[in-house]
């Protein structure tokens, strides 16, 4: 288990619930050291222990906790770098969705030994999509649901997302796009002097 995943859970919890809550989760999980190192590797059982502990301490289902992590990865100021990386996937939400197939490769470019599940987007009739996540990473599908919701808001799109469970090691997420320009999205600067407006047009 890559330490970057565990470190993300730690920082999310500290930023959202406070350091005392993370200390309680670490204690409940039986961690000898409550601070994870992002570039180390850990036994996969550590992730399972942390998720069980978080569910107990927060009195919140893991699915909701992990979706909140996904939202945090896009919306929190500490994660602006990741948000920018994702926004380079397209000028509107549909283009962004089609860029998700390349997400594991982009993750490896950023961190060479960081492996995400394979991502496959299937387009059904232009406004209905199915996202298939292949690989064993517990909870990744729920993180993706939170991330996708946050990215839709970022682009100003209105979309519905549903985690449909797993078929073996393949997690399924359905996406229904209601409107691509539903609301004003967040400004995104491609570089010095260039800004992408909420409609997706360079201005």
C-alpha positions in Angstrom: 0.0 0.0 0.0 1.5 3.3 -1.1 2.1 5.7 1.7 0.7 8.6 -0.4 -2.8 7.1 0.0 -2.5 6.7 3.8 -0.9 10.2 4.1 -3.9 11.6 2.1 -6.4 10.0 4.6 -4.3 11.4 7.5 -4.1 15.0 6.1 -7.8 15.0 5.1 -8.9 13.9 8.6 -6.6 16.5 10.3 -7.8 19.3 8.0 -11.5 18.3 8.3 -11.9 17.0 11.9 -8.8 18.1 13.7 -5.6 16.6 15.0 -7.3 15.1 18.1 -9.7 13.1 15.9 -6.9 11.8 13.8 -5.0 10.7 17.0 -8.1 8.9 18.1 -8.4 7.1 14.7 -4.7 6.2 14.8 -5.0 4.8 18.3 -8.2 2.8 17.4 -6.4 1.4 14.4 -3.4 0.3 16.5 -0.8 2.4 14.7 2.6 2.6 16.3 3.2 5.9 14.6 0.2 8.2 13.7 2.2 10.0 10.9 2.4 8.2 7.5 5.3 8.9 5.1 4.1 9.6 1.6 6.9 7.8 -0.2 7.0 4.6 1.9 5.0 1.4 1.4 2.8 -0.2 4.0 1.0 -3.5 4.5 -2.4 -3.3 2.9 -3.9 -4.3 6.2 -3.0 -0.8 7.5 -5.5 0.8 5.2 -8.3 -1.6 6.3 -7.5 -0.8 9.9 -7.6 2.9 9.4 -10.9 2.7 7.5 -12.5 0.6 10.2 -11.2 3.0 12.9 -12.5 6.0 11.0 -15.9 4.5 10.8 -15.9 3.9 14.5 -14.6 7.2 15.7 -16.5 9.4 13.2 -19.7 7.2 13.4 -19.9 7.6 9.6 -20.0 5.0 6.9 -16.8 4.4 5.1 -18.5 5.2 1.8 -19.4 8.7 2.9 -16.0 9.2 4.5 -14.2 8.2 1.3 -16.5 10.4 -0.9 -15.6 13.3 1.3 -11.9 12.5 0.7 -12.5 12.7 -3.0 -14.3 16.1 -2.7 -11.4 17.3 -0.5 -8.8 16.4 -3.2 -10.4 18.9 -5.6 -11.9 21.6 -3.4 -9.4 22.2 -0.5 -6.7 24.9 -1.0 -4.1 22.3 0.1 -4.9 20.3 -3.1 -4.8 23.0 -5.7 -2.0 21.2 -7.5 -4.1 18.1 -8.1 -7.1 20.2 -9.1 -4.9 21.9 -11.7 -3.7 18.6 -13.0 -7.3 17.4 -13.4 -8.5 20.6 -15.1 -5.9 20.2 -17.8 -7.9 17.1 -18.8 -10.3 19.3 -20.7 -12.0 22.6 -21.2 -15.4 21.3 -20.2 -16.7 18.5 -18.0 -17.3 16.1 -20.9 -13.7 16.4 -22.1 -12.6 15.9 -18.6 -14.5 12.7 -18.3 -12.9 11.4 -21.5 -9.5 12.2 -20.1 -10.0 9.9 -17.1 -8.7 6.9 -19.0 -5.3 8.5 -18.8 -5.5 9.1 -15.1 -3.3 6.2 -13.9 -0.6 7.2 -16.4 -0.7 10.8 -15.2 -0.4 9.6 -11.6 2.7 7.5 -12.5 4.2 10.6 -14.2 3.8 12.5 -10.9 4.9 9.6 -8.7 6.7 6.8 -10.5 5.8 3.9 -8.2 2.2 5.1 -7.5 -0.3 2.7 -9.2 -4.0 3.5 -9.5 -6.7 1.1 -10.8 -7.2 1.1 -14.5 -10.0 3.5 -15.5 -12.3 3.0 -18.5 -15.0 5.4 -19.5 -17.9 4.1 -21.6 -20.0 6.7 -23.4 -23.7 5.9 -23.8 -25.7 8.4 -25.9 -23.6 11.5 -25.0 -25.2 12.3 -21.7 -24.9 8.9 -20.0 -21.6 7.3 -19.0 -20.3 4.3 -17.1 -16.9 4.5 -15.4 -15.2 1.2 -14.8 -12.4 0.9 -12.3 -10.3 -2.3 -12.5 -7.9 -3.2 -9.8 -7.8 -3.9 -6.1 -7.7 -0.6 -4.1 -10.4 -0.6 -1.4 -12.7 2.4 -1.5 -11.3 3.9 -4.6 -14.6 4.0 -6.4 -16.2 6.0 -3.6 -13.3 8.4 -3.6 -13.8 8.8 -7.3 -17.5 9.6 -6.8 -16.6 12.5 -4.5 -13.9 13.7 -6.8 -16.3 13.6 -9.8 -19.0 15.6 -8.0 -16.4 18.2 -7.0 -15.1 18.4 -10.5 -18.6 18.8 -12.0 -19.1 21.8 -9.6 -15.6 23.1 -10.6 -16.7 23.1 -14.3 -20.2 24.4 -13.5 -21.9 21.2 -14.8 -24.9 19.5 -13.3 -24.5 15.7 -13.2 -25.7 12.7 -11.2 -23.3 10.0 -9.9 -24.0 6.6 -8.5 -21.6 4.0 -7.2 -23.2 0.7 -8.4 -21.0 -1.7 -6.5 -18.4 -4.1 -7.8 -18.3 -7.0 -10.2 -15.3 -8.9 -9.1 -12.4 -6.4 -9.0 -14.3 -3.9 -11.2 -16.1 -1.1 -9.6 -18.9 0.6 -11.6 -19.9 4.3 -11.4 -22.8 5.6 -13.5 -22.7 9.3 -14.6 -25.7 11.1 -15.9 -25.0 14.6 -17.3 -27.9 16.9 -16.9 -26.4 20.2 -18.1 -22.9 21.1 -19.0 -23.2 24.8 -18.2 -25.6 24.7 -15.2 -23.8 27.2 -13.0 -20.8 29.4 -12.8 -17.7 27.3 -12.3 -14.4 28.2 -10.7 -11.8 30.2 -12.7 -8.9 28.2 -13.9 -5.7 29.7 -15.3 -3.9 27.7 -17.9 -0.8 29.9 -17.5 0.3 33.5 -17.2 -2.2 35.8 -18.9 -4.6 33.1 -19.9 -7.8 32.3 -18.1 -10.5 29.7 -18.8 -13.9 31.2 -18.2 -16.7 29.2 -16.6 -18.0 28.4 -20.1 -14.7 26.8 -21.0 -13.7 29.4 -23.5 -10.2 31.1 -23.3 -10.6 34.8 -22.4 
